């Protein structure tokens, strides 16, 4: 099959499909669990790059949260660990919550 026929076949397959979904392709089909927003928010333990050093943005925000919460800052956290720590400290400081959650 030449390239043009392959492209046409792929286009027909796509049109026949129901279109894109919010399903996480890394999870078994139908296993959405608490993932009601699909890939928009993944568990840090499932991040492909979660074991890399935290980003500069994470480090900056984490430092701020640690200061506000009176907690020690750990510069050696991974991206996933930093994300979890940020979530913990947001709960302590009240930062990062939607406006209606404070009511």
Backbone as JSON, one array per atom type, in Angstrom:
{
  "sequence": "XXXXXXXXXXXXXXXXXXXXXXXXXXXXXXXXXXXXXXXXXXXXXXXXXXXXXXXXXXXXXXXXXXXXXXXXXXXXXXXXXXXXXXXXXXXXXXXXXXXXXXX",
  "N": [[0.85, -1.18, 0.0], [0.63, 2.18, -0.9], [1.88, 5.42, 0.28], [-0.14, 7.39, 0.08], [-2.51, 5.88, 0.0], [-2.33, 4.69, 2.49], [-2.58, 6.91, 4.18], [-5.18, 7.67, 3.53], [-6.59, 5.42, 4.41], [-6.07, 5.58, 7.17], [-7.37, 7.97, 7.75], [-10.01, 7.25, 7.2], [-10.36, 5.29, 9.14], [-10.17, 6.89, 11.42], [-12.38, 8.56, 11.08], [-14.38, 6.68, 11.31], [-14.15, 5.97, 13.91], [-15.18, 6.93, 17.24], [-14.08, 9.33, 17.79], [-11.79, 11.5, 19.63], [-11.17, 10.79, 23.1], [-11.4, 11.3, 26.68], [-10.15, 9.32, 27.96], [-7.48, 7.71, 29.64], [-4.8, 6.51, 27.97], [-2.94, 4.82, 29.12], [-4.14, 3.38, 31.06], [-6.09, 0.43, 31.75], [-8.77, -0.28, 29.49], [-11.81, 1.34, 30.18], [-11.22, 1.61, 32.86], [-11.45, 4.02, 34.75], [-11.43, 4.92, 37.33], [-10.86, 7.32, 39.83], [-10.38, 9.19, 37.98], [-11.88, 11.35, 36.66], [-11.47, 13.47, 34.98], [-9.9, 12.62, 32.95], [-6.85, 12.71, 31.22], [-6.15, 15.16, 32.13], [-5.4, 15.59, 34.72], [-3.11, 13.85, 36.35], [-2.07, 11.29, 38.62], [0.8, 11.97, 40.46], [2.51, 9.78, 40.84], [2.2, 8.38, 38.52], [3.43, 9.84, 36.55], [5.51, 10.16, 33.74], [7.89, 11.57, 33.79], [8.26, 11.88, 36.46], [10.33, 11.16, 38.19], [12.36, 12.88, 37.72], [14.4, 15.78, 38.57], [12.82, 18.34, 40.5], [11.0, 21.08, 39.0], [12.02, 24.5, 38.34], [9.92, 26.25, 38.82], [8.32, 24.72, 40.54], [10.11, 24.49, 42.69], [10.37, 27.18, 43.53], [7.71, 27.83, 44.28], [7.3, 25.9, 46.22], [9.2, 26.63, 48.14], [8.06, 29.05, 49.01], [5.61, 28.11, 50.09], [6.61, 26.45, 52.14], [7.84, 28.34, 53.81], [5.57, 29.83, 54.59], [4.14, 27.86, 55.95], [5.83, 27.2, 57.95], [7.54, 25.07, 57.63], [10.2, 22.77, 56.8], [12.23, 23.21, 53.91], [12.97, 21.06, 51.22], [15.36, 20.69, 48.94], [16.01, 18.58, 47.32], [13.94, 17.12, 46.16], [12.0, 15.12, 43.84], [10.14, 15.71, 40.78], [7.6, 14.51, 41.09], [7.52, 14.04, 43.87], [7.74, 16.68, 44.78], [5.37, 17.76, 43.81], [3.46, 16.35, 45.32], [4.19, 17.22, 47.87], [3.68, 19.94, 47.63], [0.88, 19.85, 47.37], [0.26, 18.91, 49.95], [1.19, 21.05, 51.56], [-0.35, 23.13, 50.58], [-2.79, 22.44, 51.61], [-2.28, 22.89, 54.29], [-1.67, 25.65, 54.36], [-3.8, 26.81, 53.07], [-3.61, 27.78, 50.56], [-4.05, 27.66, 46.98], [-6.56, 26.58, 46.82], [-9.84, 26.42, 45.36], [-11.92, 29.36, 45.16], [-14.55, 29.0, 46.18], [-14.2, 26.91, 47.93], [-13.25, 27.85, 50.3], [-15.36, 28.85, 51.64]],
  "CA": [[0.0, 0.0, 0.0], [1.46, 3.37, -0.96], [1.66, 6.4, 1.35], [-1.43, 8.06, -0.07], [-3.54, 4.92, 0.4], [-2.22, 4.52, 3.95], [-3.16, 8.1, 4.79], [-6.63, 7.6, 3.32], [-7.1, 4.37, 5.29], [-6.04, 6.11, 8.53], [-8.43, 8.98, 7.85], [-11.29, 6.53, 7.26], [-10.41, 4.66, 10.47], [-10.43, 7.95, 12.38], [-13.77, 8.99, 10.91], [-15.25, 5.6, 11.79], [-14.05, 5.93, 15.38], [-16.05, 7.9, 17.91], [-13.32, 10.54, 18.01], [-10.94, 11.48, 20.82], [-11.83, 10.68, 24.4], [-10.57, 11.71, 27.81], [-9.59, 8.11, 28.56], [-6.04, 7.64, 29.76], [-4.4, 5.33, 27.23], [-2.08, 3.97, 29.92], [-4.97, 2.6, 31.96], [-6.93, -0.53, 31.05], [-10.0, 0.3, 28.96], [-12.93, 1.39, 31.11], [-10.75, 1.78, 34.23], [-11.26, 5.45, 34.96], [-11.22, 5.18, 38.75], [-11.19, 8.69, 40.21], [-9.86, 10.03, 36.92], [-13.04, 11.86, 35.93], [-11.05, 14.48, 34.02], [-9.01, 12.0, 31.98], [-5.42, 12.99, 31.33], [-5.91, 16.53, 32.56], [-4.76, 15.58, 36.04], [-2.62, 12.51, 36.64], [-1.4, 11.05, 39.88], [2.25, 12.15, 40.25], [3.18, 8.48, 40.76], [2.06, 7.88, 37.15], [4.11, 10.73, 35.62], [6.67, 9.58, 33.07], [9.07, 12.32, 34.21], [8.12, 12.14, 37.89], [11.56, 10.93, 38.94], [13.33, 13.93, 37.41], [14.51, 16.85, 39.57], [11.69, 19.27, 40.42], [11.21, 22.24, 38.15], [12.3, 25.76, 39.04], [8.64, 26.78, 39.29], [7.95, 23.94, 41.72], [11.02, 24.86, 43.77], [10.02, 28.51, 44.0], [6.42, 27.78, 44.98], [7.49, 25.06, 47.41], [9.89, 27.47, 49.14], [7.06, 29.98, 49.54], [4.69, 27.35, 50.94], [7.33, 26.01, 53.33], [7.98, 29.51, 54.67], [4.25, 30.15, 55.16], [3.69, 26.78, 56.83], [6.85, 26.96, 58.98], [8.07, 23.73, 57.37], [11.53, 22.74, 56.19], [12.28, 23.05, 52.46], [13.89, 20.02, 50.76], [15.72, 20.99, 47.55], [16.33, 17.35, 46.59], [12.75, 16.38, 45.77], [11.71, 14.9, 42.43], [8.92, 16.4, 40.32], [6.43, 13.88, 41.71], [7.57, 14.31, 45.31], [7.45, 18.1, 44.97], [3.93, 17.95, 43.57], [2.75, 15.84, 46.5], [4.51, 18.12, 49.0], [2.93, 21.17, 47.37], [-0.5, 19.57, 47.74], [0.19, 18.84, 51.42], [1.37, 22.37, 52.13], [-1.51, 23.94, 50.22], [-3.84, 22.12, 52.58], [-1.9, 23.53, 55.55], [-1.68, 27.11, 54.24], [-5.04, 27.28, 52.46], [-3.32, 28.25, 49.2], [-4.34, 26.74, 45.89], [-7.94, 26.11, 46.87], [-10.8, 27.27, 44.65], [-12.52, 30.39, 46.01], [-15.73, 28.5, 46.85], [-13.84, 25.92, 48.94], [-12.96, 28.55, 51.54], [-16.63, 29.27, 52.28]],
  "C": [[0.89, 1.24, 0.0], [1.07, 4.37, 0.13], [0.28, 7.05, 1.28], [-2.57, 7.15, 0.36], [-3.53, 4.69, 1.9], [-2.84, 5.71, 4.67], [-4.68, 8.08, 4.69], [-7.26, 6.57, 4.25], [-7.12, 4.85, 6.74], [-7.14, 7.13, 8.74], [-9.8, 8.3, 7.96], [-11.45, 5.85, 8.62], [-10.77, 5.7, 11.53], [-11.88, 8.4, 12.3], [-14.74, 7.94, 11.44], [-15.23, 5.51, 13.31], [-14.95, 7.01, 15.96], [-15.33, 9.21, 18.18], [-12.52, 10.45, 19.29], [-11.76, 11.4, 22.1], [-10.9, 11.21, 25.48], [-9.96, 10.5, 28.51], [-8.07, 8.2, 28.6], [-5.58, 6.38, 29.05], [-3.5, 4.38, 28.0], [-2.85, 3.11, 30.91], [-5.76, 1.58, 31.16], [-8.25, 0.12, 30.63], [-11.11, 0.22, 29.99], [-12.52, 1.61, 32.55], [-10.44, 3.25, 34.46], [-11.01, 5.78, 36.42], [-11.69, 6.56, 39.12], [-10.77, 9.68, 39.14], [-10.98, 10.59, 36.06], [-12.68, 12.94, 34.92], [-10.05, 13.92, 33.02], [-7.57, 12.33, 32.26], [-5.12, 14.39, 31.85], [-5.22, 16.6, 33.91], [-4.39, 14.15, 36.39], [-2.03, 12.46, 38.04], [0.11, 11.2, 39.63], [3.01, 10.82, 40.18], [3.13, 7.9, 39.35], [2.78, 8.75, 36.13], [5.33, 10.03, 35.03], [7.94, 10.26, 33.55], [9.08, 12.6, 35.71], [9.39, 11.97, 38.7], [12.67, 11.92, 38.6], [13.33, 14.98, 38.52], [13.33, 17.82, 39.4], [12.05, 20.47, 39.57], [11.52, 23.47, 38.99], [11.01, 26.36, 39.58], [8.18, 26.04, 40.53], [8.8, 24.36, 42.91], [10.65, 26.21, 44.38], [8.73, 28.49, 44.82], [6.54, 26.97, 46.27], [8.2, 25.84, 48.52], [8.9, 28.42, 49.81], [6.12, 29.27, 50.5], [5.36, 26.9, 52.23], [7.5, 27.16, 54.32], [6.66, 29.83, 55.36], [3.8, 29.12, 56.18], [4.67, 26.53, 57.98], [7.46, 25.57, 58.86], [9.44, 23.84, 56.71], [11.42, 22.48, 54.68], [13.32, 22.0, 52.09], [14.16, 20.24, 49.27], [15.96, 19.74, 46.71], [15.14, 16.55, 46.13], [12.65, 16.2, 44.25], [10.46, 15.7, 42.06], [7.69, 15.83, 41.03], [6.38, 14.16, 43.2], [7.23, 15.77, 45.61], [5.97, 18.38, 44.79], [3.12, 17.5, 44.78], [2.96, 16.76, 47.7], [3.77, 19.44, 48.85], [1.47, 20.98, 47.76], [-0.68, 19.55, 49.25], [0.25, 20.24, 52.03], [0.25, 23.33, 51.74], [-2.65, 23.69, 51.19], [-3.56, 22.81, 53.91], [-2.08, 25.05, 55.48], [-3.0, 27.66, 53.7], [-4.83, 27.84, 51.07], [-3.76, 27.2, 48.19], [-5.75, 26.18, 45.88], [-8.83, 27.0, 46.01], [-11.49, 28.22, 45.62], [-13.72, 29.85, 46.78], [-15.4, 27.49, 47.94], [-13.59, 26.58, 50.31], [-14.22, 28.92, 52.29], [-17.15, 28.25, 53.24]]
}
